[in-house]
Amino acid sequence: MRIYTRTGDKGDTSLRWGERVPKNALRVEVYGTVDEANAHVGMAVAMMEGPAFAAVRDVLLRVQNELFYVGADLATPPNRDRGEQPRITQASVDALEADIDRLEAGLPPLRNFVLPGGSAPAAALHVARTVVRRAERLLVSLMQQEPVDPALLRYLNRLSDLLFVAARAANQAAGHGDVLVDWNRSS
């Protein structure tokens, strides 16, 4: 099998089950943005070397698979029989919440706003978080136009929270504290 098919050379792409849509269709924008977020999570994971990162790395590797499932669910047209159950469910959202609680338990209490940055893995996770927020906004727009499983919106909303906490945990694992907003700094 070749990686190139030439089927998208005229600006359209296939959803699952073969339906062709423009590459700039909102549904494609949403799952493309989810894919972008997944790539940023992968970049962060690639930077996490050593046992200090094990807990956060394990969570993020599971999340990467789940983001692939989110994309697959979004690539399935709403008018088609899926032939399968959605992989992202309330249980997926519950798992993210448990991960957030577990990671947050090992962090100092937050008393100030955090700037994106610190260690390289944390900075990459902050980028992933903002891309997930964009995917979430696009998904809301899509939901206003056609049916979408609401579990996907809950998942993305909770995922951005997890990525924020994971960035803090990555900074801690790297021996780097949170980068806090300095309200006294003038421009």
Secondary structure, DSSP 8 states (H G I E B T S, - for coil): --S--STTTTSEEE-GGG-EEETT-HHHHHHHHHHHHHHHHHHHHHH--SGGGHHHHHHHHHHHHHHHHHHHHHTS-TTS--SS--S--HHHHHHHHHHHHHHHHTS----S-B-S-SSHHHHHHHHHHHHHHHHHHHHHHHHTTS---HHHHHHHHHHHHHHHHHHHHHHHHTT----B--TT---
